[in-house]
Amino acid sequence: MITELAPEIRKFPKIGPDQEIKAARVPALRRVVTLSNGGEPSPSSMLPWERFIDIGTMNSSPAELREREKTLECYDAINIQYTSGTTGFPKGATLTHYGILNNGFFVGEGMNFTHHDRLCIPVPFYHCFGMVLGNLACVTHGATMVLPSDAFSAETVLRTVEEEKCTALHGVPTMFIAELDHPNFREFNLSTLRTGIMAGSPCPVEVMKKVISDMGIREITICYGMTETSPVSFQTRIDDSLELRVTTVGRAHPHVEARIIDPLTGRTLPRGTAGELCVRGYLVMLKYWNNPEATREAIDPEGWMHTGDLAVMQQNGYVNIVGRTKDMISRGGEKIFPREVEDFLYTHPNVSDVQVIGVPSRKYGEEVMAWVKLKPGETATAQELQEYCKARIAYFKVPAYFKFTGSFPMTVTGKIQKFKMREISIKELGLQGAATIRTA
């Protein structure tokens, strides 16, 4: 069996209720900074940490607190985190104290966090990215949280990093792209940045390279996971080679098992073979809230969470995400992973962002389509991009359709909704007839 089991945890020899309590009592964050849109301190919108702690002790005596603690277990549900709805209606992933606290700790370890770090968090707190990779990574390491604004602004993030001397920065790929493309990007001093996380959706290789070279985030890491796994199961290391950090999602986190299976048979595949990624361990959700059928579809009887992502595990345990099982394009029998076409189009000098989908075709079943966002001030035509592709990638991977756009359909957390892109494209291209053709 090709199963990747991460090494022993260093600080908690055993993970259990006692260790959970200790984890919760590590030094708290030193300060919380919140900035208004104009960059000015806005103390009225936040409570100082000391005041927050005081409120927790004002209405309950130590004896009452101990009694309350007796009714709780670390395996109890603490959060019903709704998925982002990238492929349809959101579902309520029911997460535990045990899962999110330990996951936040391991994420912080992956960035080598200490109480000297200052993390800029432009991602929302109601999402696992902000809640676990942001809040809990900081709380479990005594690091400072810096909140740039109440809604994402590339300029505000850049200014905040400079003024607050942040050592770390989180974001989804579209956020980093917006920061890199900002017309005044070169005017900001980002020299204090050391690490951070790019996650939330597939991280383009060319964007990762620019984050390292142009933003100077030399120890940037990629995290891979899903809401249902608290959320991180894989992460690159800060001392990984550049090649590994820009082309893989790293290795399994401590105490996480992973395997690649054939989506049709469920059999474990050899390393180097693409299949569905499954993970198992403390991080897997309890269930989808009030949705037992969806729970059974996601978590098998052996406790494996089926991610729905297509991945390849290398011989060294590093994993490449090559697409979604639902996003894979079948063109005349040829299987195409949108990710590889996207990564290629990112190499075009005029392309800022790109998303590839499959659209219906009477002749081939599906055709490849690319939604392209160009860099400010740059131009390109569909024919030019097709010629660029024809000289460098297999003919069947060359997009038959291009749509130039200023934005993509997204969830509020910045994840691309490809099912909506497909719906829009079918309507705009007049492919409703092809979409109704039934196949065996």
Secondary structure, DSSP 8 states (H G I E B T S, - for coil): ---EE----SS-SS-SHHHHHHHHTS---S-EEEB-TTS-B-GGGS--HHHHHHHHHHSS-HHHHHHHHHT--TTSEEEEEE---SSSS--EEEEEHHHHHHHHHHHHHHTT--TT-EEE--S-TTSHIIIIIIIIHHHTTT-EEEE--SS--HHHHHHHHHHHT-SEEEE-HHHHHHHHH-TTGGGS--TT--EEEE-SS---HHHHHHHHHTS--TEEEEEEE-GGGSSEEEE--TTS-HHHHHH---EE-TTEEEEEE-TTT--B--TT--EEEEEEETTS-SEETT-HHHHHHHB-TT--EEEEEEEEE-TTS-EEEEEETTT-EEETTEEE-HHHHHHHHTTSTTEEEEEEEEEEETTTEEEEEEEEEE-TT----HHHHHHHHHTTS-GGGS-SEEEE-S---B-TTS-B-HHHHHHHHHHHHT-HHHHT----
